[in-house]
Amino acid sequence: MTQKTARHVSSWILPSLLALNMALIGGCSGKGTRYSTANVGSSCYAKALPTSGEGGLAWGDTLSMARSKSLNNCIRYAGRSGGTPDTCQVVLAECRK
């Protein structure tokens, strides 16, 4: 009778421990990563696109700052995505009211 009980207990202990471990790891996985969107004070944004590849969107306190950041982002992302970074151009630049 003890052999039957030991098998029964060991058959649910391992899956239970694995489930508990995954729950604890999953709950902590996103706490260290913070993604920054637009700064609270940033009122201008700009978007730059290359002829091929990924472009870049950026926010800034002034229109020229947003344009500069978006152009730099476009060059970086286009290069990473196999596009043409030297063809990046700002296609949209506005300030919120």
N, C-alpha and C positions, 0 to 999 in steps of 0.2 A: 504494500500500500504506500510506503514512503517513496518508492521509485516512481510510482504513478504521479504522486503529488509533486515531486521534484521536477519531473518533466513538464508538468502543467505550469508550474511557477516559472521555470526557465524559458518557456515558450512565449511568455508575455513580458518578461522583464527587459529583454534586449530591445524589442520594438518600443517599449515605453521610454526607456532611457534615450534611445535615438530621437524619438519625437520630442522629448523634453529638451534635449540638446539643440535640436534644430529651432525650436521655438525661442530659446534664449539667444541663440546666435542671430536669428532673423530679426528679433526685436531691437538689437543693438546695431545692426548693420548700417543704418542711415544717419546715426547721430553725429558722426564726425564730419560729414560732408555738408557744406553749406554752399548753395549756388546763389550768386549775387545777380539780381536783375538790375533794373535801373535804380540809381541812387534816388533817395527821396527828393533831393533838391534838383535833380536833373530835369530840365524842361525841354531840351532839344534832342532830336534823334536824327540819324541818317542811315541810309542803306546804300552799300556799294556792291556792285555785281561785276564779275568778269564775263568774258564771252563764253567760257565754259568752266565748270566747276562750281564750288560753293562760294557764296558771297558773305558779307558781314553786315550786321546791324549793331549800332552802338548809340549810347546815350551820352550826353555831355551837358555841362552848364551853359555852354555857348554853342552856336551853330557851327563855328569853325572847329571847336573841339570835337563835336559829334562827327563832323565830316572826316577829320583826321583819324579818329579812332576807327570809324567804319572802314576807311580805306586800308588801314593797317590790318584790321581783322580780315578783310577781303583777301588781301595778299597772302596772309597766313593760311586761311582756310582753302583758298584756291590751290595753293601749293600742295597742301595735304591731300586734297581730293583729286589730284591729277589734272587740274584745270590749268588755266593760263593766268597766273598772278599779275603779269605785266600789263594785262588789259583791264584791270579793275577801274571802274568809274563810279562815282557817287551818282545814283539815279534818283534819290529822294532825300530831302533834308528839310525838316520843319521844326518849329518850336511850338509847344503847346501854349495855349493862352491861359 
